[in-house]
């Protein structure tokens, strides 16, 4: 969710400003400390900062503390604006540098502030950029020589993700798809079977992306039918058609749930039954023009088709009605992205999609479940998924 997640852009901003602050900070003191997080409270000259690690740090500001405001996305402090302590408000993002007074307090020599409104505005821009220039799916191949990752975007279509030394790599934690829990990573951590989302400029034919940012993670995909629902325990038991065994799935407040209306599920199923050659391109080869974007969008009820190509399932699903554990009944077909766990152990649902009976009938495979859910389930911080 946007409210608890940092965008990739903010991760970059903080990293760059840390380098600037480090360069400006005297290196003699062994008690030098810093705190990065959100202002939780202000009491006189003491700012309570809830750090990104979840701890509380008391930051004491003196008359000599340098306080500046910078905008998200700025790579240095050249255009930073001096402000006073009175300009700092609860909800602002701050980077405090100074002398550590223990594990939970700092006397600040400098305070870099990003205003809450500026952060929210930039996050919204970042979300739109990921929607416009994003592509995702399941990793099918990794070429370490060229730095290219082949990703399956639908059961019968792939796209090449080209990376460079300038590409930012992030890795999701095994238990979460929140950007706030993601860690900096590298190309070497990407594995076949991972779910991956990339942002960058697409080629004219749409077959490749030159990625400026990539986020990936290892999750389990479950596609099957509900055997039982335990509302008190917050769990469902699902007969997994992929692994041919039952699985106990925990549903939490963080689980993102959607239900696909029957007519939309039928249209998705019809598309999945078609071979790769039976796309709009095939229609063009027979002399028929490619469907306009609006027409392609209308077919899937979500207003989110791709001009001349496959519909964007992730965006379609993201627009579907929200669901809850109480909506599920024995026999319902579901597709779930869960945490990874040893065989037989309970897993936690990160995202759960119901109303998928026609889809499982058309293509009951792990690739289908993963393709339909990957970009949406991993969109919490980057694309503003379930809010």
Secondary structure as the mmCIF struct_conf table of DSSP 4:
data_model
#
loop_
_struct_conf.conf_type_id
_struct_conf.id
_struct_conf.beg_label_comp_id
_struct_conf.beg_label_asym_id
_struct_conf.beg_label_seq_id
_struct_conf.end_label_comp_id
_struct_conf.end_label_asym_id
_struct_conf.end_label_seq_id
HELX_RH_3T_P HELX_RH_3T_P1 UNK A 2 UNK A 4
HELX_RH_AL_P HELX_RH_AL_P1 UNK A 8 UNK A 24
BEND BEND1 UNK A 25 UNK A 25
BEND BEND2 UNK A 27 UNK A 27
TURN_TY1_P TURN_TY1_P1 UNK A 30 UNK A 31
STRN STRN1 UNK A 32 UNK A 43
TURN_TY1_P TURN_TY1_P2 UNK A 44 UNK A 45
STRN STRN2 UNK A 46 UNK A 51
TURN_TY1_P TURN_TY1_P3 UNK A 52 UNK A 53
BEND BEND3 UNK A 54 UNK A 54
STRN STRN3 UNK A 56 UNK A 69
TURN_TY1_P TURN_TY1_P4 UNK A 72 UNK A 73
BEND BEND4 UNK A 76 UNK A 77
TURN_TY1_P TURN_TY1_P5 UNK A 78 UNK A 79
STRN STRN4 UNK A 81 UNK A 82
HELX_RH_3T_P HELX_RH_3T_P2 UNK A 85 UNK A 87
TURN_TY1_P TURN_TY1_P6 UNK A 90 UNK A 91
STRN STRN5 UNK A 93 UNK A 100
BEND BEND5 UNK A 102 UNK A 104
STRN STRN6 UNK A 105 UNK A 114
HELX_RH_AL_P HELX_RH_AL_P2 UNK A 116 UNK A 133
STRN STRN7 UNK A 134 UNK A 143
TURN_TY1_P TURN_TY1_P7 UNK A 144 UNK A 147
STRN STRN8 UNK A 148 UNK A 154
TURN_TY1_P TURN_TY1_P8 UNK A 155 UNK A 156
STRN STRN9 UNK A 157 UNK A 162
TURN_TY1_P TURN_TY1_P9 UNK A 165 UNK A 166
STRN STRN10 UNK A 168 UNK A 171
TURN_TY1_P TURN_TY1_P10 UNK A 174 UNK A 175
HELX_RH_3T_P HELX_RH_3T_P3 UNK A 179 UNK A 181
STRN STRN11 UNK A 183 UNK A 184
HELX_RH_3T_P HELX_RH_3T_P4 UNK A 187 UNK A 189
TURN_TY1_P TURN_TY1_P11 UNK A 192 UNK A 193
STRN STRN12 UNK A 195 UNK A 202
HELX_LH_PP_P HELX_LH_PP_P1 UNK A 203 UNK A 203
TURN_TY1_P TURN_TY1_P12 UNK A 204 UNK A 205
BEND BEND6 UNK A 206 UNK A 207
STRN STRN13 UNK A 208 UNK A 217
STRN STRN14 UNK A 220 UNK A 230
TURN_TY1_P TURN_TY1_P13 UNK A 231 UNK A 234
STRN STRN15 UNK A 235 UNK A 240
TURN_TY1_P TURN_TY1_P14 UNK A 241 UNK A 244
STRN STRN16 UNK A 245 UNK A 250
TURN_TY1_P TURN_TY1_P15 UNK A 253 UNK A 254
STRN STRN17 UNK A 256 UNK A 259
HELX_RH_AL_P HELX_RH_AL_P3 UNK A 262 UNK A 273
BEND BEND7 UNK A 274 UNK A 274
TURN_TY1_P TURN_TY1_P16 UNK A 276 UNK A 277
BEND BEND8 UNK A 278 UNK A 279
HELX_RH_AL_P HELX_RH_AL_P4 UNK A 280 UNK A 285
TURN_TY1_P TURN_TY1_P17 UNK A 286 UNK A 287
HELX_LH_PP_P HELX_LH_PP_P2 UNK A 288 UNK A 292
HELX_RH_AL_P HELX_RH_AL_P5 UNK A 293 UNK A 299
TURN_TY1_P TURN_TY1_P18 UNK A 300 UNK A 301
BEND BEND9 UNK A 302 UNK A 303
TURN_TY1_P TURN_TY1_P19 UNK A 307 UNK A 308
BEND BEND10 UNK A 309 UNK A 309
HELX_RH_AL_P HELX_RH_AL_P6 UNK A 313 UNK A 318
TURN_TY1_P TURN_TY1_P20 UNK A 319 UNK A 319
BEND BEND11 UNK A 320 UNK A 320
STRN STRN18 UNK A 321 UNK A 322
HELX_RH_3T_P HELX_RH_3T_P5 UNK A 325 UNK A 327
TURN_TY1_P TURN_TY1_P21 UNK A 330 UNK A 331
STRN STRN19 UNK A 333 UNK A 338
TURN_TY1_P TURN_TY1_P22 UNK A 343 UNK A 344
BEND BEND12 UNK A 345 UNK A 345
STRN STRN20 UNK A 347 UNK A 354
HELX_RH_AL_P HELX_RH_AL_P7 UNK A 357 UNK A 362
BEND BEND13 UNK A 365 UNK A 365
HELX_RH_AL_P HELX_RH_AL_P8 UNK A 366 UNK A 377
TURN_TY1_P TURN_TY1_P23 UNK A 378 UNK A 378
TURN_TY1_P TURN_TY1_P24 UNK A 380 UNK A 383
#
